[in-house]
Amino acid sequence: MKPDQLESFAFDGENKLWNAILAHASDCIQDEVETAINRETTGEYRIHAAGRAEALNDFLISLHQLRDEAKKRYGAG
């Protein structure tokens, strides 16, 4: 990631957009998990939903890692 892009993750205090993105990502992950474990979801549909949940979770983790790196590099809190 370019330094000016990483700096965008270095905000101080509360950030409504950041909180909304994290909440939306968490909701999407939960929806995919619920689809994957639903009794009516079978075969490749279950595999697909599980894969989507994992991919969304990986993306959420990467967002947290970018925020942590930005806080270390730019001293934001």
C-alpha positions in Angstrom: 0.0 0.0 0.0 1.2 3.5 -0.8 2.1 5.7 2.2 -0.6 8.2 1.4 -3.2 5.4 1.4 -1.9 4.0 4.7 -2.1 7.4 6.2 -5.8 7.4 5.6 -6.0 4.7 8.3 -4.3 7.0 10.9 -7.2 8.9 12.2 -7.6 10.1 15.8 -10.6 9.2 18.0 -13.9 7.9 16.6 -14.5 7.6 12.9 -18.1 7.0 11.9 -17.2 5.6 8.5 -14.6 3.2 9.9 -17.1 2.0 12.5 -19.7 1.6 9.8 -17.4 -0.4 7.5 -16.4 -2.7 10.3 -20.0 -3.3 11.4 -21.1 -3.9 7.8 -18.2 -6.4 7.2 -19.1 -8.2 10.4 -22.8 -8.4 9.4 -21.8 -9.8 6.0 -19.6 -12.4 7.6 -22.4 -13.4 9.9 -24.9 -13.7 7.0 -22.5 -16.0 5.1 -21.8 -18.1 8.1 -25.5 -18.5 8.8 -26.1 -19.4 5.1 -23.2 -22.0 5.3 -24.6 -23.7 8.4 -28.2 -23.6 7.4 -29.7 -27.1 7.0 -31.2 -26.1 3.7 -27.9 -25.1 2.2 -26.2 -28.1 0.6 -23.3 -29.1 -1.6 -21.5 -26.5 -3.4 -23.7 -23.7 -2.1 -22.5 -24.5 1.4 -18.9 -24.5 0.2 -19.4 -21.2 -1.6 -21.0 -19.5 1.4 -18.2 -20.8 3.7 -15.6 -19.5 1.2 -17.2 -16.1 1.1 -17.3 -15.9 4.9 -13.6 -16.8 5.1 -12.7 -14.3 2.4 -14.7 -11.5 4.1 -13.1 -12.4 7.4 -9.6 -12.2 5.8 -10.5 -8.8 4.5 -11.7 -7.6 7.9 -8.4 -8.8 9.4 -6.4 -7.0 6.8 -8.3 -3.7 7.6 -7.5 -4.1 11.3 -3.8 -4.8 10.3 -3.7 -1.6 8.2 -5.2 0.4 11.0 -2.6 -1.0 13.5 0.2 -0.3 11.1 -1.0 3.3 10.5 -1.3 3.9 14.2 2.3 2.7 14.7 3.7 4.6 11.8 1.8 7.9 12.2 1.1 7.8 15.9 -2.7 8.1 15.6 -4.9 6.7 18.3 
